[in-house]
Amino acid sequence: MTPGSRIQGILQQESSSLMNRLIARPLNPRAQNMFLVIASLPRSWGLNERVHGRILDGTYVQFLFQYELDLLSVLRKEPWLFNNWFVVNQRWEIFLAIDFLTTIELWVQIRGIPMPYVYVETVSDIAHDLGHIIHIDFHEATTNQIAYIRVRVRFEITDRLRFFQRIRFDSEETAILRFQYEKLRRICSHCLRFTHQRNPSPYSLPLLAPRHEDKVQISAERVRRVLHDELCRSDMNSQSQLSDDSFSAPLTPPPTVPTPPVNLAELAATRLELFPPTTVTSSQKLMVHRPRLEFKHNKEGQILKFLH
């Protein structure tokens, strides 16, 4: 047996044993722990007892299936999520391509197409701008709803997602389309990619430190503004001239509003509320003290009057 034939036989044996293996890549390793990925995904597939997962490196994990039907079922229902971020899968191959696990297929719901333009050709033209079209789930004779059209599109994992698009038809009619991505849970709100969170975003430009010349220019500009503000304040206080933030004095004084007349009825009502009248009962009237006069004679015979 020649070395070439032996190598060919080994490859055939390896290929038959690798048929039931799956390689996966969590797209956001910062939020997706590898050990939790290999423990949780088989439970999500309902194959906890028939799938074994293991970590290959800091980017990829591998799953070993007992049955090929289970593997095909997982591939048919992708994409899968862990911790609200996507995990892309691919069947294991002996010689993996350089660009393996760099794309993801998503179902996109295209909403807002005007009724006269709901055709396969229109949907194809719109979805072609999103990515590579895999399948259009629409047939003019059998589709029972057209509120949205489902299209399966292949995206690069570094692509920015689009959620709105304004289009103009041949009749000069315009419409705003909305794209809804099925199973999408988390995304970077800064660059609209699903491989990282907003902080830190590798696509955000870092703030550059100012150079020495820029620092000198900034300092001079700051001094000029301070001096300008001080000059404006001095001018405003002396009223010698107007600044950008001051206003001219009016030529005539503002009109005075005459004092309104006194409302006697309102005043009386207020007085009654503050000082309500007191009522005196009949028994209190009988007990009213009345003064009495008494007359007495002194030693000289004079008549004196006393008030009690």
C-alpha positions in Angstrom: 0.0 0.0 0.0 1.4 3.4 -1.0 1.5 6.3 1.3 -1.0 8.1 -0.8 -3.5 5.3 -0.5 -3.0 5.1 3.2 -3.6 8.8 3.6 -6.7 8.5 1.5 -8.1 5.7 3.7 -7.4 7.7 6.8 -9.2 10.7 5.4 -12.2 8.6 4.5 -12.4 7.1 8.0 -12.1 10.6 9.5 -14.7 12.1 7.2 -17.2 9.3 8.2 -16.5 9.9 11.9 -16.7 13.7 11.6 -20.1 13.7 9.8 -21.9 14.2 13.1 -19.9 17.1 14.4 -20.8 20.8 14.5 -18.6 23.8 15.0 -20.1 26.9 16.5 -18.9 30.5 17.1 -20.5 32.8 19.7 -20.6 36.3 18.1 -20.1 38.2 21.4 -17.6 36.4 23.5 -17.6 39.2 26.1 -21.2 38.4 27.0 -21.2 34.6 26.1 -19.1 32.4 28.4 -17.8 29.4 26.5 -18.4 26.9 29.3 -22.0 28.1 29.6 -22.5 27.9 25.8 -21.6 24.2 25.6 -23.8 23.5 28.6 -26.8 25.5 27.6 -27.2 25.0 23.8 -27.8 21.2 24.0 -30.6 21.9 26.4 -32.1 24.5 24.0 -32.0 21.9 21.3 -33.7 19.3 23.5 -30.6 17.0 23.0 -28.9 17.2 26.4 -28.3 13.5 26.6 -27.3 13.0 23.0 -24.9 15.9 22.4 -21.4 16.6 23.9 -19.9 20.0 23.7 -16.2 21.0 24.1 -14.2 24.2 23.8 -11.7 24.5 20.9 -10.2 27.9 21.7 -11.4 31.4 22.8 -13.5 31.7 19.6 -15.0 28.3 18.6 -16.7 25.4 20.3 -17.6 22.0 19.0 -20.6 19.7 19.5 -20.6 15.9 18.9 -23.9 14.4 17.9 -24.9 10.7 18.2 -27.3 10.9 15.3 -27.1 12.8 12.1 -30.8 13.6 12.1 -30.3 15.6 15.3 -27.5 17.6 13.7 -29.7 18.4 10.6 -32.5 19.5 12.8 -30.3 22.0 14.6 -29.0 23.4 11.3 -32.5 23.7 10.0 -33.7 25.8 13.0 -30.7 28.2 13.2 -29.8 30.8 14.1 -29.5 30.1 17.8 -29.1 32.4 20.7 -27.3 32.3 24.0 -27.6 35.1 26.5 -29.6 37.1 23.8 -26.6 37.1 21.3 -26.3 35.0 18.2 -24.3 31.8 17.9 -23.4 30.8 14.3 -23.1 27.1 13.4 -21.6 25.1 10.6 -21.1 21.4 10.0 -17.6 20.3 10.7 -15.3 19.7 7.7 -11.8 18.2 7.5 -10.5 21.2 5.6 -12.3 24.3 6.7 -12.4 27.3 4.4 -10.7 30.5 5.4 -13.9 32.4 5.7 -15.8 29.7 7.7 -18.3 31.0 10.3 -18.1 34.6 9.0 -21.8 34.7 7.8 -25.2 34.3 9.4 -28.6 33.7 7.8 -31.6 35.6 9.2 -35.2 35.8 8.3 -36.1 39.4 7.6 -39.7 40.8 7.6 -40.0 43.5 5.0 -42.9 45.8 6.0 -44.4 48.9 4.3 -44.5 47.8 0.6 -47.5 49.6 -1.1 -50.2 47.3 -2.2 -49.8 47.8 -6.0 -46.1 46.9 -5.8 -46.3 43.6 -3.8 -44.5 41.3 -6.3 -41.6 38.9 -6.2 -39.5 41.2 -8.3 -40.1 44.1 -6.0 -39.2 42.1 -2.9 -36.1 40.7 -4.6 -34.9 44.2 -5.5 -35.4 45.4 -2.0 -33.8 42.4 -0.3 -30.8 42.4 -2.6 -29.7 45.7 -1.0 -29.6 43.9 2.4 -27.5 40.9 1.5 -27.4 37.6 -0.3 -30.9 36.3 -0.8 -31.4 32.6 0.2 -35.1 32.3 -0.1 -38.2 34.5 -0.5 -41.2 33.2 1.4 -43.8 34.6 -0.9 -46.0 33.4 -3.7 -48.6 35.6 -5.3 -51.2 32.8 -5.7 -50.8 31.0 -2.3 -49.5 33.5 0.3 -52.4 34.3 2.7 -51.0 37.5 4.1 -49.0 40.4 2.8 -48.7 42.6 5.8 -45.0 41.7 5.6 -42.9 39.5 3.3 -40.3 37.1 4.8 -37.0 36.8 3.1 -34.0 34.7 4.3 -30.9 36.8 3.8 -27.2 35.9 4.4 -25.3 38.6 6.2 -21.6 39.0 7.0 -21.2 39.0 10.8 -19.5 42.5 10.5 -22.3 44.0 8.4 -24.4 46.9 9.8 -28.1 46.2 10.0 -30.6 48.5 8.3 -34.0 49.0 9.9 -35.5 51.7 7.6 -35.2 52.6 3.9 -36.9 55.2 1.8 -37.6 54.1 -1.8 -39.1 55.7 -4.9 -41.1 53.8 -7.4 -41.4 54.5 -11.2 -44.7 56.3 -10.5 -42.8 58.8 -8.3 -44.6 57.3 -5.3 -42.3 57.1 -2.2 -42.6 54.7 0.7 -40.6 54.1 3.9 -39.9 50.4 4.4 -39.2 48.8 7.8 -37.0 45.7 8.3 -37.6 43.4 11.2 -35.1 40.7 12.0 -36.5 37.6 13.5 -34.8 36.3 16.7 -32.7 39.5 17.0 -32.4 40.4 20.7 -29.3 42.5 21.2 -27.4 44.9 19.0 -24.8 47.6 19.4 -26.8 50.9 19.4 -23.8 52.8 18.1 -22.8 50.9 14.9 -25.9 48.6 14.6 -23.8 45.4 14.6 -24.5 42.2 16.6 -21.0 41.2 17.5 -20.5 43.5 20.5 -22.2 45.8 22.9 -22.1 49.6 22.7 -19.3 49.9 25.3 -16.8 49.1 24.1 -17.5 49.4 20.4 -14.4 48.6 18.2 -15.9 50.8 15.4 -16.2 54.0 17.5 -13.4 56.5 16.9 -11.3 57.2 20.0 -10.9 60.7 21.2 -7.4 62.0 20.2 -5.4 63.9 22.7 -4.8 67.5 21.6 -1.3 68.3 20.4 0.9 71.1 22.0 -0.1 73.6 19.4 -3.7 72.8 19.8 -3.4 73.2 23.6 -1.8 76.6 23.1 -4.5 77.6 20.7 -7.3 76.4 23.1 -5.7 78.3 26.0 -5.5 81.5 24.0 -9.1 81.1 22.9 -10.1 80.6 26.5 -8.3 83.7 27.6 -9.8 85.8 24.8 -13.3 84.7 25.8 -12.7 85.6 29.5 -11.4 89.0 28.6 -14.4 89.5 26.3 -16.8 88.6 29.0 -15.1 90.9 31.5 -15.3 93.8 29.0 -19.0 93.1 28.4 -19.7 93.1 32.1 -17.9 96.4 32.5 -19.7 98.0 29.6 -23.1 96.8 31.0 -22.4 98.2 34.4 -21.3 101.6 33.1 -24.0 101.6 30.4 -21.5 103.3 28.0 -22.2 100.9 25.1 -24.1 97.7 24.3 -22.6 94.2 24.3 -23.8 91.0 22.6 -25.7 90.0 25.8 -27.2 93.4 26.8 -30.3 95.2 25.8 -30.9 99.0 25.3 -32.9 101.0 27.8 -36.5 101.8 26.7 -37.0 105.3 25.4 -40.2 105.8 27.4 -41.1 104.3 30.8 -43.5 101.4 30.7 -47.2 102.4 31.3 -48.5 102.2 34.9 -51.6 100.2 35.6 -54.1 102.1 37.8 -55.1 100.7 41.1 -58.5 98.9 40.9 -61.3 100.3 43.0 -62.3 98.7 46.3 -65.0 96.2 46.0 -67.1 96.8 49.1 -69.2 93.7 48.7 -66.1 91.5 48.6 -64.6 93.3 51.5 -67.8 92.8 53.6 -67.9 89.1 52.7 -64.2 88.7 53.7 -64.9 90.5 57.0 -67.8 88.2 57.8 -65.5 85.2 57.1 -62.7 86.5 59.4 -65.0 87.8 62.1 -68.3 85.9 62.2 -71.1 87.4 64.3 -71.7 85.9 67.8 -75.2 85.0 68.9 -76.5 85.6 72.4 -79.1 83.2 73.9 -82.1 84.3 75.9 -80.5 83.1 79.1 -77.4 85.2 78.4 -79.7 88.2 77.8 -81.3 87.7 81.2 -77.9 87.6 82.9 -76.8 90.9 81.5 -75.5 93.2 84.3 -77.4 96.5 84.5 -76.0 99.4 86.5 -77.9 100.7 89.6 -77.9 104.1 91.4 -77.9 104.4 95.1 -78.3 107.5 97.2 -76.8 108.0 100.6 -76.5 110.9 103.1 -73.2 112.0 104.6 -72.6 113.6 107.9 -73.0 117.1 106.5 -76.4 116.1 105.1 -75.3 116.0 101.4 -76.8 113.4 99.1 -74.2 111.2 97.4 -74.8 109.0 94.3 -73.2 105.6 93.8 -73.2 103.5 90.6 -73.2 99.7 91.0 
